């Protein structure tokens, strides 16, 4: 018996989940990798065997986990995409992503009219920078700068760039596709010091040369530049229930960290929070970090039945109507855990929607903008 793979599915109520196991060689020993996600989303990969083991031990762990998942209601079904080996997973890369800063509706409306800024749709996936090296290594890099596995068929699709010296492409992974919004390296050229307007044009160049290999997996996000184009795109994105859009200064180079040349506007607000306690029922207490570095409570959030209850200290994504800085989130909705965000990112600076009539106190976030006139959630953006 050698390499093995199984994909299991479970649909129960609103839950529709995928669980995958892959037993593969690691030198002279073996590992068992596991991945799970909601159906149609990118698998979150990890190791079931924390260190390489013998083939007999690996098979035992594989069979034990299959039985355990089937007892929970999973069943075998059609195959999902396999992911590359976890050999490099968790190792640090030398790349740090550029992160957009949340802005208010008023700021977004001003940027719609400003020709210095381009607009792209905000893809609702898993932030992934794709690295292709000259020796055909194809790896993902997450928001923490760590390597992560990618779908195996990406190796063949994007591997053609290796012959030209490799590439570094920034985007969001949605299912088995990379929705790309920037090119940071191509061939032997580092493009990060060049203007965004020139960098993003390389996506069309890549597809023009390698469309046959990449058309099914590489989906460039169009940049809208004129006021008319941006206003029309904003209306279309909202009408089609998109997550929001991103503004980028067309003349700006790529700089790592939280950016003052890349801004995001989301139709629904969400923040990454720290779980501060597990409550008696299916809910947890959550908090955000204030301007002094202290963790402050922002209320509780109910955990839906198709999610496991997170532990104290875990990071979770929570959607809400707005924040009352002197109280809690209004109408919080649990979206899931986050393992691609550093805990020091869980601060009040993420919040751009406050309860109407209030402002962010300086003790919570000294650099916060005045949101006194922030939009009501039901109000649509003006064209």
C-alpha positions in Angstrom: 0.0 0.0 0.0 1.4 3.4 -0.9 -0.1 6.9 -1.5 -3.8 7.3 -0.6 -6.4 10.0 -0.8 -10.0 10.3 0.2 -12.6 13.1 0.1 -15.5 13.1 2.5 -18.6 15.2 2.4 -21.3 16.1 4.9 -24.6 18.0 4.4 -26.7 18.5 7.4 -29.1 21.4 7.8 -27.2 24.5 6.6 -23.8 22.7 6.9 -22.2 21.6 3.6 -18.6 20.6 4.4 -15.7 18.8 2.7 -12.9 16.9 4.6 -9.9 15.5 2.7 -7.1 13.2 3.8 -4.0 12.5 1.8 -1.3 10.0 2.8 1.9 10.7 0.9 5.7 10.0 1.2 8.1 12.4 3.1 11.5 11.0 2.3 11.8 7.5 3.7 8.8 8.1 5.9 5.1 9.1 5.4 2.8 11.9 6.4 -1.0 12.3 6.5 -2.3 15.7 5.5 -5.8 16.9 6.2 -7.9 19.6 4.7 -11.4 21.0 5.5 -13.7 23.7 4.2 -17.2 24.5 3.2 -18.1 23.0 -0.2 -16.8 25.3 -2.9 -14.2 27.1 -0.8 -10.4 26.6 -0.6 -9.3 23.8 1.7 -7.5 24.8 4.8 -4.6 22.3 4.9 -2.7 20.9 7.9 -0.9 17.8 9.1 -2.7 15.0 10.9 0.7 13.4 11.6 2.8 16.2 13.1 6.0 14.5 12.1 6.8 11.9 9.4 6.0 8.3 10.6 6.3 4.8 9.2 3.9 3.6 6.5 2.0 1.3 8.9 1.5 4.1 11.4 0.4 6.5 8.7 -2.2 4.0 7.4 -3.4 3.5 11.0 -3.9 7.3 11.4 -5.5 7.6 8.0 -8.0 4.8 8.7 -8.7 6.0 12.2 -9.6 9.5 11.0 -11.8 8.2 8.2 -13.8 6.2 10.7 -14.1 9.1 13.1 -15.3 11.5 10.4 -17.9 8.9 9.1 -19.2 8.6 12.6 -19.9 12.3 12.5 -22.0 11.9 9.4 -19.4 12.3 6.6 -19.6 10.0 3.5 -17.3 9.4 0.6 -18.1 11.2 -2.6 -16.8 12.9 -5.7 -13.2 14.1 -5.6 -12.1 17.6 -4.7 -8.9 19.1 -5.9 -5.7 17.7 -4.2 -3.3 20.2 -2.6 0.4 20.4 -2.9 2.6 18.9 -0.1 2.7 20.6 3.3 6.5 20.3 3.2 6.9 24.1 3.2 3.7 24.9 5.1 4.3 27.2 8.0 7.8 28.2 6.9 8.5 31.9 6.6 8.9 33.5 3.3 10.7 36.8 2.5 7.4 38.4 1.3 5.1 40.5 3.3 1.7 41.5 1.8 0.4 44.9 1.3 -2.8 45.3 3.4 -5.7 47.7 2.5 -7.0 50.2 5.1 -10.7 50.4 5.7 -12.4 53.7 4.8 -15.8 55.3 5.3 -18.5 55.8 2.7 -17.6 59.5 2.4 -14.0 58.8 1.6 -15.0 56.1 -0.9 -17.3 58.5 -2.7 -14.5 61.0 -3.0 -12.1 58.5 -4.4 -14.7 57.5 -7.0 -14.3 60.9 -8.5 -10.5 61.1 -8.2 -8.7 60.1 -11.4 -5.5 59.3 -9.4 -7.1 56.2 -8.0 -8.2 53.0 -9.7 -10.9 50.6 -8.5 -11.0 46.8 -8.4 -13.7 44.5 -7.0 -12.9 43.1 -3.6 -12.7 39.4 -4.1 -14.2 37.4 -1.2 -11.7 34.5 -0.9 -8.5 33.6 0.9 -5.7 36.2 0.5 -2.9 34.4 -1.3 0.3 35.6 -2.9 1.4 33.0 -5.5 5.2 32.3 -5.8 6.7 30.5 -8.8 10.4 29.9 -8.6 12.8 29.1 -11.4 13.0 25.4 -10.3 9.2 25.0 -10.7 8.3 25.4 -7.0 4.7 26.7 -6.9 3.7 27.9 -3.4 1.2 30.1 -1.7 2.0 32.8 0.9 -0.6 33.9 3.4 -1.1 37.2 5.3 1.4 36.2 7.9 4.1 35.7 5.3 4.0 31.9 5.7 4.0 29.3 2.9 0.7 27.5 2.4 -0.3 24.6 0.1 -2.1 25.4 -3.1 -4.2 23.1 -5.5 -1.9 20.6 -7.2 -3.1 21.5 -10.7 -1.7 25.0 -10.1 1.8 23.4 -10.4 1.3 22.6 -14.0 -0.8 25.7 -14.8 1.6 28.3 -13.3 4.7 26.2 -13.6 5.2 27.4 -17.2 6.4 30.7 -15.7 9.4 29.0 -14.2 11.2 28.7 -17.5 11.1 32.5 -17.7 12.5 33.0 -14.2 9.3 32.7 -12.1 6.7 35.1 -10.8 5.1 36.6 -7.7 1.4 37.3 -8.2 -0.9 38.7 -5.5 -4.6 37.9 -5.3 -7.3 35.9 -3.5 -7.9 32.2 -3.9 -11.5 31.4 -4.5 -12.1 27.7 -4.8 -9.5 26.4 -7.4 -9.0 29.9 -9.0 -6.6 32.7 -8.3 -8.4 36.0 -8.6 -5.3 38.2 -9.2 -5.0 41.9 -8.6 -1.3 42.6 -8.8 2.0 41.3 -10.2 5.1 41.8 -8.0 7.7 39.8 -9.9 7.8 38.5 -13.4 10.7 36.7 -15.1 13.7 38.0 -13.3 12.3 41.5 -12.8 11.2 42.7 -9.4 8.3 45.1 -10.1 7.4 46.2 -6.6 9.0 49.6 -7.0 7.0 50.3 -10.2 3.6 52.1 -10.2 0.6 49.9 -9.7 -0.8 50.9 -13.0 2.2 49.3 -14.8 2.4 46.3 -12.6 -1.2 45.2 -13.0 -0.9 45.3 -16.8 1.4 42.3 -16.6 -1.6 40.1 -15.8 -2.8 40.6 -19.3 0.7 39.9 -20.6 0.8 36.6 -18.7 -2.5 35.5 -20.1 -1.6 36.6 -23.6 1.5 34.3 -23.5 0.2 31.5 -21.4 -3.6 31.6 -21.8 -3.9 28.0 -22.8 -2.3 26.8 -19.6 -3.7 29.4 -17.2 -7.1 30.6 -18.4 -9.0 28.2 -16.2 -7.2 29.2 -13.0 -5.9 32.8 -13.4 -8.7 35.4 -13.2 -7.4 39.0 -13.4 -9.4 41.6 -11.6 -10.2 44.5 -13.9 -9.0 48.0 -12.9 -11.5 50.8 -13.5 -10.0 54.3 -13.8 -12.3 57.0 -15.0 -15.0 58.4 -12.7 -17.7 57.1 -14.9 -16.2 53.6 -15.0 -15.7 53.5 -11.3 -19.2 54.7 -10.5 -20.7 52.1 -12.8 -18.5 49.3 -11.4 -19.4 50.2 -7.9 -23.1 50.0 -8.7 -22.7 46.7 -10.4 -20.6 45.2 -7.6 -23.2 46.2 -5.0 -26.2 45.1 -7.2 -24.5 41.7 -7.6 -24.0 41.3 -3.8 -20.3 41.7 -4.0 -18.3 42.2 -0.8 -17.1 45.7 -1.8 -14.2 47.2 -3.7 -10.6 48.4 -3.3 -9.1 51.7 -4.3 -5.4 51.8 -5.4 -3.3 54.8 -6.1 -2.2 54.2 -9.7 1.2 55.8 -9.3 2.2 54.0 -6.0 4.8 51.3 -5.6 4.0 48.1 -3.6 4.9 48.5 0.1 4.3 45.8 2.7 2.1 46.3 5.7 -1.0 48.4 6.3 -1.2 50.8 3.4 -2.0 54.5 2.9 -2.2 53.9 -0.9 -4.6 51.0 -0.9 -8.1 51.4 0.7 -11.0 49.0 1.0 -14.7 49.8 1.2 -17.0 46.9 2.2 -20.8 46.9 2.0 -20.9 44.9 5.2 -18.5 45.4 8.0 -16.5 42.6 9.6 -13.5 42.6 12.0 -11.1 39.9 13.2 -11.6 39.6 17.0 -10.0 37.6 19.8 -12.2 35.1 21.7 -12.0 36.1 25.3 -14.3 33.3 26.8 -16.5 30.5 25.9 -20.1 31.0 27.2 -22.5 28.4 28.6 -24.5 28.3 25.4 -23.2 28.2 21.8 -21.6 31.6 21.9 -18.3 33.2 22.8 -17.2 36.6 24.2 -15.0 38.6 21.9 -12.7 41.6 22.2 -10.5 44.1 20.3 -7.2 45.7 21.2 -7.4 49.4 22.1 -4.8 52.1 21.6 -2.9 51.1 24.7 -2.6 47.5 23.7 -5.3 46.3 26.1 -8.0 43.8 25.1 -11.5 45.4 25.4 -14.8 43.5 25.2 -17.1 44.1 22.2 -19.9 41.7 23.2 -20.8 38.1 22.3 -21.4 36.2 19.1 -23.5 33.1 18.6 -21.7 30.1 16.9 -23.9 28.5 14.2 -24.4 24.7 14.4 -22.3 24.2 11.2 -19.2 25.6 13.0 -17.1 24.3 15.9 -17.0 26.5 19.0 -13.6 28.3 19.0 -11.3 28.2 22.1 -10.3 31.2 24.2 -7.5 33.0 22.5 -8.5 32.0 18.9 -9.0 34.6 16.3 -12.5 34.8 14.6 -14.1 36.9 11.9 -17.3 38.6 12.9 -19.7 40.6 10.7 -21.8 43.3 12.3 -24.2 46.2 11.6 -22.0 48.8 13.4 -20.0 49.2 16.6 -21.1 51.1 19.7 -17.6 52.0 21.1 -19.1 52.2 24.6 -20.9 48.9 24.3 -20.7 46.1 21.7 -21.2 45.1 18.1 -24.8 45.4 16.9 -26.2 42.3 15.2 -23.0 40.3 15.2 -22.7 37.3 12.8 -20.0 34.7 13.2 -18.1 33.9 10.0 -15.4 31.5 11.2 -11.9 31.3 12.6 -8.9 33.0 11.2 -5.4 31.4 11.1 -3.9 33.8 8.6 -4.0 37.0 10.8 -1.6 38.0 13.6 -3.3 38.7 16.9 -2.0 42.3 17.0 -4.1 43.0 13.9 -7.3 42.5 16.1 -7.6 46.2 17.0 -10.2 48.9 16.8 -8.5 50.4 13.8 -10.3 47.8 11.7 -13.7 49.4 12.4 -15.0 52.0 9.9 -18.7 51.8 10.8 -19.8 53.2 14.2 -23.2 53.7 15.7 -24.7 56.9 14.1 -24.0 60.0 16.1 -20.9 58.7 17.9 -17.2 58.9 17.2 -14.3 56.6 18.0 -12.8 57.6 21.4 -9.0 58.2 21.3 -8.4 55.6 24.0 -9.7 53.0 21.6 -7.9 54.0 18.5 -6.1 57.4 18.4 -5.8 57.4 14.6 -9.4 56.6 13.9 -11.3 58.9 11.5 -14.5 60.7 12.6 -17.4 58.5 11.5 -20.1 60.8 12.9 -21.8 60.9 9.5 -21.2 57.2 8.6 -23.8 55.6 6.4 -26.8 53.8 7.6 -26.5 50.1 6.6 -29.6 50.2 4.4 -28.3 53.2 2.4 -26.8 52.3 -0.9 -23.7 54.2 -2.2 -24.5 57.1 -4.4 -23.2 57.0 -7.9 
